[in-house]
Amino acid sequence: MSSNPLEIDFAGLTFKNPFLLSSAPPTMDPRHILRAARLGWGGAVMKTVTEEPTVDPRTRLGVLRKDGKPIGMNNIELLSRESLKTWTDDWIPKIKKEAPEDFIFIASIMSGPEPEGWTALAEDMSQTGVNAIEINVSCPHGSPEKHMGAFIGQDPTLVERVTKAAKKGTDLPILVKLTPNVTDIVPIAEAAVKGGADALSAINTVESLIGIDIETATPLPIAYGVDKKEQLSTYGGFCGPAVKPLGLRFVSQIARALPDIPISGIGGIEDWTSAIEYLMVGARTLQICTAAMWHGFSIIKGLNEGLVKFMERKGYTTLDSIVGKALPKITTWTALSKLPPVVARVIDENCTGCKDCVVACADGGYVAIQMRDKVAVINDEKCDGCGLCYVVCRDDAIEFVHTN
Ligand SMILES: Cc1cc2nc3c(=O)[nH]c(=O)nc-3n(C[C@H](O)[C@H](O)[C@H](O)COP(=O)(O)O)c2cc1C
């Protein structure tokens, strides 16, 4: 057994830690990728290439803020601006030569609904020394208009077809990157596995409209029409901390339906705790975009250290023993008991007397909280155990207790 607790096998590859940069601006060129590799990232997925380089609109990033702090981002950026040839002939050989040997480098490719393009791109990438190939059937903007990206990823027949086609062009492991913009991800995941996928990556961005500039009635992010003057926008892909609940849902649903397929978890991973959440719902590796864009590549230190300390504290000796740990506790609504005798209780020393819980419980709950001596007090008889006071409390002053 390895002495490195963060080492993990994934689709026949050994990662020194589970953290990869996902396919996005942080992996746009060798400068970015090599800097991350030297800082200790386990791997990276290059910015997706297709047959033609991309020309992007400007601006192309929008933000969702809460109290001034960004909690989500949306983008209308497409694929790599550099040609396939530059990647295959210059950039990938340079990355493979200069990155530490244990850095796992994954190509990302995209083509249309016909199989030939996928086979050709996979063949091209196979010659370069990459360790695996991720196929992008999940970009939610721009690509679907060209019958690419999520257009393919929303149709199980197409997903199976293009996965098979990519497999035909390579002996390398194929990861299929899935879109959350579907009603049920399981049939799509099953189609990818039927097509020969060695692993699945989930999720790509969530189709969204990030906001409106109400002064000018202009959707965000503001870009320009073909006359370069008219301010316009379009639907984009939402990512960052705010999408974590969706990522956890999709990854857990895939892991429960297809326990044998390795999953690379993506979506709002920003620190070691969110990383562990993804491992616990079945992800074996973890891809990060937004957190690296917002805070830089040096976050890898805190991710690795936090994960190791957690493992030591909890007695986990391998990442394998964390993977899927929470899955047996996900059940159906019907299987939940409706009457656990649970009520909320205020932790007096943490309560600051802000009254947020009193206001919420009065109008959104069961009128069970009152102020007494500048501290919130919960009436057990009235409390329904719904959890609203916990939702609005900013001071970690609510706990739940069994009444018998
Ligand atoms: C500006 C931007 C560009 C992206 N480009 C790609 C891409 O070329 N290929 C791809 O598979 N995903 C792309 N993504 C999606 C990310 O790889 C990732 O799936 C998504 O952002 C969710 O992860 P996060 O919450 O950590 O950002 C892009 C995301 C952003 C923000």
PDBQT file of the ligand as one rigid body, heavy atoms in Angstrom, charges set to zero:
ROOT
HETATM    1  C1  LIG A 501     -15.134  30.337 -18.350  1.00  0.00    +0.000 C 
HETATM    2  C2  LIG A 501     -15.359  28.850 -18.352  1.00  0.00    +0.000 A 
HETATM    3  C3  LIG A 501     -15.005  28.084 -19.450  1.00  0.00    +0.000 A 
HETATM    4  C4  LIG A 501     -15.225  26.712 -19.464  1.00  0.00    +0.000 A 
HETATM    5  N1  LIG A 501     -14.816  25.975 -20.539  1.00  0.00    +0.000 NA
HETATM    6  C5  LIG A 501     -14.990  24.635 -20.547  1.00  0.00    +0.000 A 
HETATM    7  C6  LIG A 501     -14.493  23.847 -21.615  1.00  0.00    +0.000 A 
HETATM    8  O1  LIG A 501     -13.879  24.343 -22.567  1.00  0.00    +0.000 OA
HETATM    9  N2  LIG A 501     -14.709  22.512 -21.572  1.00  0.00    +0.000 N 
HETATM   10  C7  LIG A 501     -15.355  21.900 -20.524  1.00  0.00    +0.000 A 
HETATM   11  O2  LIG A 501     -15.510  20.681 -20.519  1.00  0.00    +0.000 OA
HETATM   12  N3  LIG A 501     -15.829  22.638 -19.494  1.00  0.00    +0.000 NA
HETATM   13  C8  LIG A 501     -15.649  23.970 -19.468  1.00  0.00    +0.000 A 
HETATM   14  N4  LIG A 501     -16.074  24.712 -18.387  1.00  0.00    +0.000 N 
HETATM   15  C9  LIG A 501     -16.780  24.022 -17.266  1.00  0.00    +0.000 C 
HETATM   16  C10 LIG A 501     -15.836  23.650 -16.113  1.00  0.00    +0.000 C 
HETATM   17  O3  LIG A 501     -14.818  22.771 -16.527  1.00  0.00    +0.000 OA
HETATM   18  C11 LIG A 501     -16.598  22.998 -14.945  1.00  0.00    +0.000 C 
HETATM   19  O4  LIG A 501     -17.241  21.848 -15.420  1.00  0.00    +0.000 OA
HETATM   20  C12 LIG A 501     -17.647  23.933 -14.346  1.00  0.00    +0.000 C 
HETATM   21  O5  LIG A 501     -17.171  25.257 -14.280  1.00  0.00    +0.000 OA
HETATM   22  C13 LIG A 501     -18.068  23.486 -12.946  1.00  0.00    +0.000 C 
HETATM   23  O6  LIG A 501     -16.979  23.494 -12.053  1.00  0.00    +0.000 OA
HETATM   24  P1  LIG A 501     -16.714  24.688 -10.988  1.00  0.00    +0.000 P 
HETATM   25  O7  LIG A 501     -17.974  24.874 -10.208  1.00  0.00    +0.000 OA
HETATM   26  O8  LIG A 501     -15.546  24.225 -10.179  1.00  0.00    +0.000 OA
HETATM   27  O9  LIG A 501     -16.398  25.903 -11.797  1.00  0.00    +0.000 OA
HETATM   28  C14 LIG A 501     -15.842  26.084 -18.344  1.00  0.00    +0.000 A 
HETATM   29  C15 LIG A 501     -16.188  26.858 -17.230  1.00  0.00    +0.000 A 
HETATM   30  C16 LIG A 501     -15.943  28.221 -17.215  1.00  0.00    +0.000 A 
HETATM   31  C17 LIG A 501     -16.302  29.026 -15.996  1.00  0.00    +0.000 C 
ENDROOT
TORSDOF 0
